[in-house]
Amino acid sequence: MIEIEGVSKTYNGKVRAVDGLTLTVPEGGIVGFLGPNGAGKTTTLKMITGILSPDTGSIRVNGMDIARRPVDVKKVIGYVPDNPDQFLKLKGREYLRFMADMYGVSERDRNERAGGLAETFEMTASLGETLQSYSHGMRQKIVLIGALLHDPDVFILDEPLTGLDPKSSFTLKENLRERARAGRTVFFSTHVLDVAERLCDRVAVIHKGKLLFDGTLAEMKSSADADATLENMFLEMTEDA
Amino acid sequence: MRNLFRLTWVLIRNARNPIASGKRGGLKRALFILLIALAFLPLMVQIGVLADKALDALGPIGQKGMLLAFAFSLTSLLILTFGIPSVLVVYYFGSDLESLLVLPLRPSVLLTAKFFTALVVEYAAEALFLVPVFAVFVMHSGFSGPLILSAAVIFLLLPVIPVAMASLLVMTAMRFTGLAGNRDRFAKIAGVALMGLVLAMNFGLQKAETSGIDPAQIVAVLANGGGIWGFLINRLFPACHLAVKAVLSAGSAAGWLNLALFAAASAAAFAVLLPAGERLYIRGVRGGGGRRAAAAARPEPGAFPRLKAGSAFVTYLDRELKILFRDPVFFMNCVVTNFLWPVFTLFVVLTGTGSTVSRGPGLLLGLAGKGVLNAGWLGLGMVMTAMNAVASSAISREGRQIGSLKILPFPFSHQLIAKAGAAAVLGAIGCLLMLAVGLAVFGVPFSALPAAAVLMPLGMVFAACTGVLIDLFFPKLYWDNAAKAVKQNMNVLMHMALCAATAAGVFWLVRRSETGPEASFLGLTAAFLAVDAALIRFLWTRGAAVFSRLEA
């Protein structure tokens, strides 16, 4: 579970990216984080994962405060950033080994999980190449595999479907559903409203750093026209704000 | 034409040093240029002195043109040599290529803009060699407007032919070989080759200066067309003779005619490049775009490679070293440097004058049993570790991807120590090589080795920790080219200065106090054990806190 309470973040003392955000992402479901460009989605995800520190407020993951127990929190999180251009000089297998060692994954588990995921995402043949030579989609896939190696309780993804081919996209969505069914926490940001509509149990809409909506899609629809699509509701919400 | 000028302007601005960006960019740029000019001034003065002596000898026999012919041809050869990596970067390895290919521009416009960008880069190298020669020539021939004008035009046109040649060579290589897929390896090989060339030139000049210059010898060499090298480069750049005649008869009709002919020859070289470049370059880069897809499609027989489990610290350290060895810029600045200084020292002794050779062996024998030798070991550890720039760019090298390290459940304190460890590992290689040179050439007594084994690591730890701390407090995370994280990072210079000053201070203190070998060993060991422990503790606690606040 992720509990965000009164979190704010300002860049350079001027741009308020996140403004008093309070949000709970429960376990056992998939929560979509929606918002237009520059709404504060990535900043929020980066604060949950410890990349950024909030100016005010607190964030707890599985009951642990990220500010007080950062290493313990990070151990339970799997994070897929919006930009997979990282560790580019490492080969695929070196990257996976690096991640497995960082998360302390046993030799048996790492080989079982990485082998399976590499096969599923059709990456086995490319593990001997450096990440630099990968396409955007391949980088996205190797980062996904790296984030899943330690079988995280909390899976956080920033625009995870960008650049993925249809098969990988399907595989990832199935993985997210399985995790949610197993009682894990899944929180991901997306621009693709169709995906959010089909995949999410709940959605949180953020705009200009403020939370506009947090609830199920049914709750959102009940407050709008009966025929309204998620796209209509989203546009209406963010235009009014 | 307007598109061409705009594109060229954008490309040149993009290639500019980011040190000059932001507020007060102009002042920073001016200071940066001044710093670079000061760094190269001694070399320019050396070239000027050689040119002056050559003209003293050649003037009376009416053969001043020999010097110009040699200078123009040699400069063209240098531009051709230095131009190859520069052309490679401008044409192929820039991050702008894919954005440019989609623009509605004719291939010739893109090619011309890239050519001008490569040309501008080469003017700096040209100035280094040609400005002293022109200055000395004007002083010898008397100041005149037409002479200055001719010299300026030749300065602007001279790189056109060698840059066109370098472009054709690179384009052909990239079009018909698999080098485009191995750009890192290619850049590393080219970098090491260039470094060797620069070293050889430097030693050539040093030797010419230290061995004394006999005017008759200069005349003989130049009259012989500069020997085999002169023959080769004169054949390679025959148009240089037009430039020589243009300068020698500047102001006369023959002078202007030769200048016009030289301009026409340069234009012809570009005219040859343009259609060839359209075929080689544009098709080459469009074909090269499939590199990633090719990597994706490349079958790799065999099953999933087993991932062995290891210590997080060792894996992190291994990652640091892998990146340093694999990235061409980091490799040249952080890895090769460790090998460069021992080679440099050895080269000075082996190629130096008789006095140096005779002084080399046994030079340090006299220090045996003296306290200052212990200060020397400590200083060597510090300076070698500082010079490889691994510690002082440890944070900056991560750039905007620093966040990918912050999500790891590996404590920041451990990460910082691993980064310092990478600097110490590479520093140790440099120190061991220097020690080997010292033992083989300078007569370092074997009895001094136990002290070296204790004091050098203490110096390395000092440099590694201070370097990481400096870069941690003043990181340079916003860069689009790895060179800006290392070569153009002031932290590296500041750290080198700090370590050199500390080493010099310790040396001075030990020498002044005339401490014996045992006392200096015990004193330095105790002092630097305490200093290093304090630095590690500071890095572990305060450093980790600063790291946690880093944002990019």
HADDOCK unambig.tbl for C-alpha pairs under 7 A between the chains (distance, minus, plus):
assign (segid A and resid 49 and name CA) (segid B and resid 407 and name CA) 5.94 0.50 0.50
assign (segid A and resid 50 and name CA) (segid B and resid 406 and name CA) 6.58 0.50 0.50
assign (segid A and resid 50 and name CA) (segid B and resid 407 and name CA) 6.07 0.50 0.50
assign (segid A and resid 51 and name CA) (segid B and resid 403 and name CA) 5.31 0.50 0.50
assign (segid A and resid 51 and name CA) (segid B and resid 406 and name CA) 5.34 0.50 0.50
assign (segid A and resid 51 and name CA) (segid B and resid 407 and name CA) 6.05 0.50 0.50
assign (segid A and resid 52 and name CA) (segid B and resid 551 and name CA) 6.48 0.50 0.50
assign (segid A and resid 53 and name CA) (segid B and resid 549 and name CA) 6.90 0.50 0.50
assign (segid A and resid 71 and name CA) (segid B and resid 409 and name CA) 4.65 0.50 0.50
assign (segid A and resid 71 and name CA) (segid B and resid 410 and name CA) 6.66 0.50 0.50
assign (segid A and resid 71 and name CA) (segid B and resid 411 and name CA) 6.45 0.50 0.50
assign (segid A and resid 74 and name CA) (segid B and resid 407 and name CA) 6.38 0.50 0.50
assign (segid A and resid 74 and name CA) (segid B and resid 408 and name CA) 6.49 0.50 0.50
assign (segid A and resid 74 and name CA) (segid B and resid 409 and name CA) 5.07 0.50 0.50
assign (segid A and resid 75 and name CA) (segid B and resid 409 and name CA) 5.46 0.50 0.50
assign (segid A and resid 86 and name CA) (segid B and resid 401 and name CA) 6.25 0.50 0.50
assign (segid A and resid 86 and name CA) (segid B and resid 404 and name CA) 6.92 0.50 0.50
assign (segid A and resid 89 and name CA) (segid B and resid 323 and name CA) 5.89 0.50 0.50
assign (segid A and resid 89 and name CA) (segid B and resid 326 and name CA) 6.52 0.50 0.50
assign (segid A and resid 97 and name CA) (segid B and resid 307 and name CA) 5.62 0.50 0.50
assign (segid A and resid 98 and name CA) (segid B and resid 315 and name CA) 6.15 0.50 0.50
assign (segid A and resid 101 and name CA) (segid B and resid 309 and name CA) 6.30 0.50 0.50
assign (segid A and resid 101 and name CA) (segid B and resid 310 and name CA) 6.09 0.50 0.50
assign (segid A and resid 101 and name CA) (segid B and resid 311 and name CA) 6.52 0.50 0.50
assign (segid A and resid 101 and name CA) (segid B and resid 312 and name CA) 5.09 0.50 0.50
assign (segid A and resid 101 and name CA) (segid B and resid 315 and name CA) 6.92 0.50 0.50
assign (segid A and resid 102 and name CA) (segid B and resid 312 and name CA) 5.25 0.50 0.50
assign (segid A and resid 102 and name CA) (segid B and resid 408 and name CA) 6.61 0.50 0.50
assign (segid A and resid 102 and name CA) (segid B and resid 409 and name CA) 6.51 0.50 0.50
assign (segid A and resid 102 and name CA) (segid B and resid 410 and name CA) 6.12 0.50 0.50
assign (segid A and resid 103 and name CA) (segid B and resid 409 and name CA) 6.35 0.50 0.50
assign (segid A and resid 106 and name CA) (segid B and resid 309 and name CA) 6.66 0.50 0.50
assign (segid A and resid 107 and name CA) (segid B and resid 307 and name CA) 6.92 0.50 0.50
assign (segid A and resid 107 and name CA) (segid B and resid 308 and name CA) 6.05 0.50 0.50
assign (segid A and resid 107 and name CA) (segid B and resid 309 and name CA) 5.23 0.50 0.50
assign (segid A and resid 111 and name CA) (segid B and resid 306 and name CA) 6.17 0.50 0.50
assign (segid A and resid 111 and name CA) (segid B and resid 307 and name CA) 6.05 0.50 0.50
assign (segid A and resid 115 and name CA) (segid B and resid 304 and name CA) 5.88 0.50 0.50
assign (segid A and resid 124 and name CA) (segid B and resid 304 and name CA) 5.85 0.50 0.50
assign (segid A and resid 125 and name CA) (segid B and resid 299 and name CA) 5.77 0.50 0.50
assign (segid A and resid 125 and name CA) (segid B and resid 300 and name CA) 4.86 0.50 0.50
assign (segid A and resid 126 and name CA) (segid B and resid 296 and name CA) 6.22 0.50 0.50
assign (segid A and resid 126 and name CA) (segid B and resid 300 and name CA) 6.98 0.50 0.50
assign (segid A and resid 133 and name CA) (segid B and resid 292 and name CA) 5.17 0.50 0.50
assign (segid A and resid 133 and name CA) (segid B and resid 295 and name CA) 6.27 0.50 0.50
assign (segid A and resid 134 and name CA) (segid B and resid 292 and name CA) 5.45 0.50 0.50
assign (segid A and resid 134 and name CA) (segid B and resid 295 and name CA) 6.75 0.50 0.50
assign (segid A and resid 134 and name CA) (segid B and resid 296 and name CA) 6.52 0.50 0.50
assign (segid A and resid 135 and name CA) (segid B and resid 292 and name CA) 5.56 0.50 0.50
assign (segid A and resid 135 and name CA) (segid B and resid 293 and name CA) 6.83 0.50 0.50
